[in-house]
Amino acid sequence: MSTRIVVVGGGTAGVRLAQRLPVTLLGEEPHAPYNRVLLADVLAGRYAPEVIALPAPREPVRRGVRAVRIDRAARTVECADGTEVGYDRLVLATGSNPVLPPLRGLRGSVLPSGVHPFRTLDDCLELRRLVRPGVRAVVIGGGLLGVSAARALAALGAEVVLTQQGERLMERQLDAQASELLREHVESLGVEVHTECRVSGLRQEDGAVTAVELADGFVLDAQVVVVACGVRPRVGLALEAGLEVRKGIVVDDELRTSDPYIHAVGDCAEHDGRVYGLAGPALEQADALADVLRPGASGARPAYTGTRALTRLTLGGPESLDLAAFGEATPLPGDDVVQLTDATRRAYRKVVVRGDRLVGGVLLGDLAAVGTLAQAWEGDEALPQAPLLHLLTHDGGS
């Protein structure tokens, strides 16, 4: 008798698992599963929505089906449409929700007209409907998502202001010099950038947003506001079912929760104290879990021991800018740092070496060496006895 595997969540991790195993996949969104990483390209008009569809899984996805309750004793999932789905193994791939900051004018999950997170294809399509040349748009949040959204809105002809509470753009991934180069590029696209600036509230009229208020009293007129303040693991189902939850749903090396018949992967999962929130780790976790759940896999060695995640981003414009960041870009005392800057080509490369190990790096403009660097970092192996400058050559010094 075959094992009934039910997957809740039609995002990257859930679909990857469904491509490798016969499962019942419950997807809350009405659309065919898609690559969330490419939403900014859909917003910018570079891709049509159907272009970012993920490869079809082995079994049809049940679209528009929201799971609302897990009965662990009966091993069933109750859905919002009243149906129940039985399982032998359940996989939670519920992803994450956008963070909505506590601003005046935002009441719970009810947003004024013109205010949108940037998380789903529906968010993207609605923004495309609203944005036309000359529309005043404010993006709240200068991380990876906010920078991507600002670039896409500028490509549509909007007058874009990007606000960041921190000292610099993408401060979690980039050092100060790389962030400054990124800012120069974003501003070259016509985006007005404000850092060290806290948004305190939204003004609205007849239920529609009209302006963004800053803590220093400055007011930014806005017809469209994109909230890109990060994401939070979606753990409601797990909490209500009594599973162990910290930052995310706690899983072991077999991606198993505190219930041995329930697993979790992707943005909602916390492994070894870490929630990744990136596509790469989600895919690795899904592949590892597929090996665990495949018939005859009992007795296998631990399947997943963590991911070393690399961030990549391409920003379009008259001259596009590619960037990659991994590991620790800020050195500790005693670390060796190798840094190259080419102002004429707007290129910047930096790596941090601790002892004989590569621990992090940032590359902007010229990513020719990123493959070799990423391989050395992910493998966590001793570096060859060669001048460190060779790490930043195109062949990585090989």
Rosetta blueprint (number, residue, H / E / L):
1 M L
2 S L
3 T L
4 R L
5 I E
6 V E
7 V E
8 V E
9 G L
10 G L
11 G L
12 T H
13 A H
14 G H
15 V H
16 R H
17 L H
18 A H
19 Q H
20 R H
21 L L
22 P L
23 V L
24 T E
25 L E
26 L E
27 G E
28 E L
29 E L
30 P L
31 H L
32 A L
33 P L
34 Y E
35 N L
36 R H
37 V H
38 L H
39 L H
40 A H
41 D H
42 V H
43 L H
44 A L
45 G L
46 R L
47 Y L
48 A L
49 P H
50 E H
51 V H
52 I H
53 A E
54 L L
55 P L
56 A L
57 P L
58 R L
59 E L
60 P L
61 V L
62 R E
63 R E
64 G L
65 V L
66 R L
67 A E
68 V E
69 R E
70 I E
71 D E
72 R L
73 A L
74 A L
75 R L
76 T E
77 V E
78 E E
79 C E
80 A L
81 D L
82 G L
83 T L
84 E E
85 V E
86 G E
87 Y L
88 D L
89 R E
90 L E
91 V E
92 L E
93 A L
94 T L
95 G L
96 S E
97 N E
98 P E
99 V L
100 L L
101 P L
102 P L
103 L L
104 R E
105 G L
106 L L
107 R E
108 G L
109 S L
110 V E
111 L L
112 P L
113 S E
114 G L
115 V E
116 H E
117 P E
118 F L
119 R L
120 T L
121 L H
122 D H
123 D H
124 C H
125 L H
126 E H
127 L H
128 R H
129 R H
130 L H
131 V L
132 R L
133 P L
134 G L
135 V L
136 R E
137 A E
138 V E
139 V E
140 I E
141 G L
142 G L
143 G L
144 L H
145 L H
146 G H
147 V H
148 S H
149 A H
150 A H
151 R H
152 A H
153 L H
154 A H
155 A H
156 L L
157 G L
158 A L
159 E E
160 V E
161 V E
162 L E
163 T E
164 Q L
165 Q L
166 G L
167 E L
168 R L
169 L L
170 M L
171 E L
172 R L
173 Q L
174 L L
175 D L
176 A H
177 Q H
178 A H
179 S H
180 E H
181 L H
182 L H
183 R H
184 E H
185 H H
186 V H
187 E H
188 S H
189 L L
190 G L
191 V L
192 E E
193 V E
194 H E
195 T L
196 E L
197 C L
198 R L
199 V E
200 S E
201 G E
202 L E
203 R E
204 Q E
205 E E
206 D L
207 G L
208 A E
209 V E
210 T E
211 A E
212 V E
213 E E
214 L E
215 A L
216 D L
217 G L
218 F L
219 V E
220 L E
221 D E
222 A L
223 Q L
224 V E
225 V E
226 V E
227 V E
228 A L
229 C L
230 G L
231 V E
232 R E
233 P E
234 R L
235 V L
236 G H
237 L H
238 A H
239 L H
240 E H
241 A L
242 G L
243 L L
244 E L
245 V E
246 R L
247 K L
248 G L
249 I E
250 V E
251 V E
252 D L
253 D L
254 E L
255 L L
256 R E
257 T L
258 S L
259 D L
260 P L
261 Y L
262 I E
263 H E
264 A E
265 V L
266 G H
267 D H
268 C H
269 A E
270 E E
271 H E
272 D L
273 G L
274 R E
275 V L
276 Y L
277 G L
278 L L
279 A H
280 G H
281 P H
282 A H
283 L H
284 E H
285 Q H
286 A H
287 D H
288 A H
289 L H
290 A H
291 D H
292 V H
293 L H
294 R L
295 P L
296 G L
297 A L
298 S L
299 G L
300 A L
301 R L
302 P L
303 A L
304 Y L
305 T L
306 G L
307 T L
308 R L
309 A L
310 L E
311 T E
312 R E
313 L E
314 T E
315 L E
316 G L
317 G L
318 P L
319 E L
320 S L
321 L E
322 D E
323 L E
324 A E
325 A E
326 F E
327 G E
328 E L
329 A L
330 T L
331 P L
332 L L
333 P L
334 G L
335 D L
336 D E
337 V E
338 V E
339 Q E
340 L E
341 T E
342 D E
343 A L
344 T L
345 R L
346 R L
347 A E
348 Y E
349 R E
350 K E
351 V E
352 V E
353 V E
354 R E
355 G L
356 D L
357 R E
358 L E
359 V E
360 G E
361 G E
362 V E
363 L E
364 L E
365 G L
366 D L
367 L L
368 A L
369 A L
370 V H
371 G H
372 T H
373 L H
374 A H
375 Q H
376 A H
377 W H
378 E H
379 G H
380 D L
381 E L
382 A L
383 L L
384 P L
385 Q L
386 A L
387 P L
388 L H
389 L H
390 H H
391 L H
392 L H
393 T L
394 H L
395 D L
396 G L
397 G L
398 S L
